[in-house]
Each structure stands twice: as structure tokens, then as C-alpha cells.
Amino acid sequence: MLQTGLYLSVLGPSFVYVRYRCGRCKRVGERLVEEEAWGPSVLRRAHTSAGEKSLRRFERMGEITPEEVLDFHYDLERLSADPEGEA
């Protein structure tokens, strides 16, 4: 579900509202965007440069597991930590 509309304002900036339903969790949300910053192109899917071969490879990988998220978190901590013993 996707719905857009315009909130007109006489005294201040006008806004575009976007109401949406998350495809994953089914929650409904709404965001207001200043009319001057709004572009309908944000509703179109972005074209990716990944080819069919890359897409198939990602599909074979499957979803990211909680263990992979934790491993990534700890790897980032190690990268950002100050190296010990270096002057």
C-alpha cells in the first residue's frame, strides 16, 4: 500500500505526505517531506548495476543470520580499536 498527498500551507512550506505499509513487518507509517525537496522519482526502484550473475549469487547466499550480524559487529569493533603496542 502506498499513498501520497499534499498538505498545503498558507503561512509556511507545503508538505507531501507519504503513507506506506512495510512489506516485511506489515506496519503502516507516514512521513512528511517538504514539497520543494519532494521528487516522485523516489517511488521508482533504483536501477542497479548488478547483473543477473551477481543477483543469482546473492540469492544462493540466503538471508543474513544473527550469527553473521554478531560476527560483523565484532569485526567492526576490532577495526576501530586502537592498535596495541604501536608507537
N, C-alpha and C positions, 0 to 999 in steps of 0.2 A: 504494500500500500504506500502510495506517495501522493501527497497533496501539497500544492503551493498556492499562495495567495498574497495579496498586498495589503499592508496596513498603511493607510495614508495619514499623514500628519500635517496640519496646517502650520504649526509653530516650529517643528523640528524636522529631522530627517524622516523619510518614509522607510518602512522595512518590508522585506519579503519574508513570509513565514514558510517554513518547510516542515510538514508533518510526515513522519515516516514510521514504518514498523521494521524492526530488525529481523532479518531473515533467519538468524541463528536462534535468538532467545525469544522472539516474538514481542518484545517490549515496544511500546509506542513512545516516540519522542517528538519534540518540536524545537526548532532553532529559528532565531530571528537573525536576519542578515540585512545590513544597510542596503538600500536599493542601489546605491551607486557602486557598491562592492559586489553586487549580485551579477552572475552571468549564467544563463540557462545551460551553458556547456558543462557545468559541474555535474549535471544529472546524467550525462552520457558517459559510458565506460571509456576509460583511457585505453588507447591502443598500446599494447606492449610490444617491445622489440623481440620478445622471446618467441622462438619458432616452435613448430609442432614437436620437434625432438625434445626441446627443453621442457615443454609442458608435460609430455609423457613421462619424462624423468621425474619431475616433481610429483606427479600422480602416483608413481611407483613408491616414492618415499613414504607416503601416507601422512597422517596427521602428526603434529609435533606432540610428543609425550611429556608429561610432567617431569619425568627424569631428565629429559633433554633440556627443558627450561631451567631446571636447577643447575645442571652442568654448565650451561651457558652463563648463568648468573655468577657462579664461582669462577669461571674463566675470566669474566669481565673484572671481577674483583682482583684477580691476580695481575691482570694487565694494568690496572690503575694504581696498584700498590707501589710504594717507593721501593726500588731495589735495595736490598740489604747488603751491607758490606762494600758498596761502591762509594768512592770519594768524589 
